[in-house]
Amino acid sequence: MSIQHDTTNQEFTTTRDGYAAELAYARPSDDVIDFTHTFVDEALRGQGVADELARTALAYARDEKLKVKTTCTFMAGFVKRHHAEYADILA
């Protein structure tokens, strides 16, 4: 799956078969990224699209040495389910 990172609009996005998904974020400080909203078109739901967006975004946070906040309920649940993998980057 091809995921784009748009730093201007602060979002990770993907499109498949004309349907879109996005994971938006904010940067409340230089060293923190707050994942604020996830949206997946109904036609793409249940296919792991949101999980892929989450993994890509969290890999970006790790690469950039950012601490992660999860205002978005999906992202909060995702990092909780994968706590051992992401505990080191949580704010």
Backbone as numpy.savetxt, mean C-alpha at the origin, in Angstrom:
# Nx Ny Nz CAx CAy CAz Cx Cy Cz
1.90 -8.65 -12.12 1.04 -7.48 -12.12 1.94 -6.25 -12.12
1.65 -5.32 -12.99 2.42 -4.09 -13.09 1.81 -3.03 -12.18
2.61 -2.57 -11.23 2.15 -1.55 -10.28 2.99 -0.29 -10.49
2.30 0.83 -10.62 2.97 2.11 -10.80 2.96 2.87 -9.49
4.05 3.62 -9.27 4.13 4.47 -8.08 4.13 5.92 -8.57
3.10 6.64 -8.24 2.95 8.04 -8.62 3.25 8.89 -7.39
4.46 9.42 -7.31 4.86 10.20 -6.13 4.14 11.53 -6.06
3.77 12.10 -7.20 3.06 13.38 -7.21 1.69 13.25 -6.54
0.96 12.20 -6.90 -0.37 11.98 -6.32 -0.34 11.07 -5.09
0.84 10.64 -4.71 1.06 9.79 -3.53 0.16 8.56 -3.55
0.38 7.72 -4.58 -0.41 6.50 -4.68 0.32 5.44 -5.49
0.00 4.21 -5.18 0.41 3.05 -5.96 -0.83 2.60 -6.71
-0.71 2.35 -8.01 -1.88 2.00 -8.81 -1.58 0.83 -9.74
-2.65 0.18 -10.16 -2.55 -0.85 -11.18 -3.87 -0.87 -11.95
-3.80 -1.30 -13.17 -4.98 -1.44 -14.02 -4.91 -2.81 -14.68
-6.04 -3.50 -14.67 -6.12 -4.81 -15.32 -7.48 -4.91 -16.00
-7.46 -5.21 -17.30 -8.69 -5.37 -18.08 -9.60 -4.15 -17.97
-8.99 -2.97 -17.88 -9.75 -1.73 -17.82 -10.26 -1.37 -16.43
-9.95 -2.18 -15.43 -10.36 -1.91 -14.05 -9.15 -1.47 -13.25
-9.38 -0.61 -12.27 -8.28 0.00 -11.53 -8.29 -0.35 -10.06
-7.12 -0.20 -9.47 -6.95 -0.35 -8.02 -5.90 0.65 -7.58
-6.04 1.14 -6.36 -5.07 2.11 -5.86 -4.87 1.97 -4.36
-3.68 2.35 -3.95 -3.33 2.45 -2.54 -2.73 3.84 -2.35
-3.45 4.69 -1.64 -3.02 6.08 -1.43 -2.27 6.20 -0.11
-1.41 7.21 -0.07 -0.66 7.45 1.15 -0.41 8.93 1.37
0.03 9.26 2.57 0.44 10.62 2.93 1.84 10.51 3.53
2.54 11.62 3.53 3.87 11.68 4.14 3.84 12.72 5.25
3.37 12.35 6.45 3.25 13.33 7.53 4.59 13.89 8.01
5.67 13.17 7.74 7.01 13.68 8.03 7.98 13.00 7.06
9.22 13.47 7.06 10.19 12.96 6.10 10.46 11.46 6.23
10.32 10.94 7.45 10.66 9.54 7.67 9.46 8.64 7.91
8.23 9.15 7.66 7.01 8.37 7.89 6.14 8.37 6.64
5.58 7.20 6.34 4.58 7.07 5.28 3.32 6.51 5.95
2.19 7.12 5.66 0.92 6.69 6.23 0.01 6.23 5.09
-0.27 4.93 5.06 -1.15 4.39 4.04 -2.59 4.71 4.46
-3.27 5.51 3.65 -4.53 6.12 4.06 -5.78 5.51 3.43
-5.64 4.88 2.26 -6.85 4.43 1.55 -6.49 3.38 0.51
-7.28 2.33 0.45 -7.15 1.31 -0.59 -8.48 1.19 -1.31
-8.42 1.15 -2.63 -9.63 0.94 -3.44 -9.31 -0.07 -4.53
-10.19 -1.05 -4.70 -10.08 -2.03 -5.78 -11.45 -2.12 -6.45
-11.48 -1.89 -7.78 -12.73 -2.04 -8.52 -13.33 -3.42 -8.24
-14.66 -3.47 -8.18 -15.34 -4.74 -7.87 -14.89 -5.90 -8.75
-14.65 -5.63 -10.02 -14.28 -6.70 -10.96 -12.93 -7.32 -10.62
-12.10 -6.63 -9.83 -10.78 -7.14 -9.48 -10.72 -7.72 -8.07
-11.77 -7.57 -7.31 -11.76 -8.02 -5.92 -11.67 -9.54 -5.84
-11.01 -9.99 -4.79 -10.85 -11.43 -4.58 -9.74 -12.06 -5.39
-8.92 -11.23 -6.05 -7.85 -11.74 -6.90 -6.46 -11.42 -6.33
-6.40 -10.90 -5.11 -5.12 -10.59 -4.50 -4.51 -9.27 -4.94
-5.30 -8.45 -5.61 -4.78 -7.17 -6.12 -4.39 -6.25 -4.97
-5.22 -6.11 -3.97 -4.90 -5.25 -2.83 -3.67 -5.75 -2.09
-3.53 -7.06 -1.97 -2.34 -7.62 -1.32 -1.07 -7.26 -2.09
-1.13 -7.31 -3.41 0.03 -6.95 -4.22 0.37 -5.48 -4.09
-0.66 -4.63 -4.06 -0.41 -3.20 -3.83 0.26 -3.01 -2.47
-0.24 -3.69 -1.46 0.31 -3.58 -0.11 1.77 -4.03 -0.08
2.06 -5.16 -0.66 3.44 -5.67 -0.65 4.39 -4.70 -1.37
3.95 -4.17 -2.50 4.78 -3.23 -3.25 5.02 -1.96 -2.45
3.97 -1.43 -1.85 4.09 -0.20 -1.07 4.96 -0.41 0.16
4.81 -1.53 0.84 5.62 -1.80 2.02 7.08 -2.06 1.65
7.33 -2.65 0.50 8.71 -2.82 0.03 9.33 -1.45 -0.25
8.55 -0.55 -0.83 9.02 0.82 -1.05 9.38 1.48 0.27
8.50 1.37 1.26 8.76 1.96 2.57 10.06 1.41 3.17
10.23 0.11 3.07 11.45 -0.51 3.60 12.69 -0.01 2.85
12.62 0.01 1.54 13.76 0.46 0.73 14.14 1.91 1.04
13.13 2.73 1.32 13.36 4.15 1.60 13.62 4.41 3.09
13.64 3.33 3.90 13.86 3.43 5.34 12.82 4.32 6.04
11.55 4.14 5.63 10.44 4.89 6.21 9.74 4.06 7.28
9.21 4.73 8.27 8.35 4.09 9.25 6.92 4.13 8.72
6.17 3.09 8.98 4.84 2.91 8.39 3.73 3.12 9.41
2.76 3.94 9.02 1.49 4.06 9.73 0.41 3.50 8.81
-0.68 3.03 9.40 -1.74 2.41 8.60 -3.10 2.98 9.00
-3.39 4.18 8.54 -4.71 4.76 8.76 -5.78 3.95 8.03
-5.42 3.40 6.89 -6.31 2.58 6.08 -6.59 1.26 6.81
-7.85 0.90 6.94 -8.20 -0.33 7.66 -7.70 -1.58 6.95
-7.70 -1.57 5.62 -7.16 -2.73 4.89 -5.69 -2.91 5.22
-4.92 -1.81 5.16 -3.48 -1.91 5.42 -3.20 -2.29 6.87
-4.00 -1.79 7.79 -3.84 -2.16 9.19 -4.02 -3.67 9.35
-5.04 -4.21 8.72 -5.28 -5.65 8.77 -4.19 -6.44 8.08
-3.70 -5.93 6.96 -2.65 -6.62 6.21 -1.38 -6.74 7.05
-0.93 -5.65 7.64 0.31 -5.72 8.44 0.09 -6.53 9.72
-1.12 -6.55 10.22 -1.41 -7.39 11.39 -1.30 -8.86 11.02
-1.85 -9.23 9.85 -1.77 -10.63 9.39 -0.34 -11.05 9.06
0.48 -10.08 8.69 1.88 -10.36 8.30 2.85 -9.64 9.25
2.48 -9.61 10.52 3.22 -8.82 11.51 4.71 -9.15 11.55
5.04 -10.42 11.53 6.45 -10.82 11.63 7.28 -10.26 10.47
6.64 -10.15 9.32 7.33 -9.66 8.12 7.54 -8.15 8.13
6.65 -7.41 8.78 6.69 -5.94 8.70 6.86 -5.23 10.02
6.97 -5.93 11.12 7.05 -5.31 12.45 8.19 -4.30 12.55
9.29 -4.57 11.87 10.47 -3.70 11.97 10.28 -2.33 11.32
9.28 -2.17 10.46 9.10 -0.86 9.81 7.86 -0.12 10.29
7.13 -0.69 11.24 5.93 -0.03 11.74 6.30 1.12 12.68
5.56 2.22 12.54 5.81 3.40 13.39 5.29 3.15 14.79
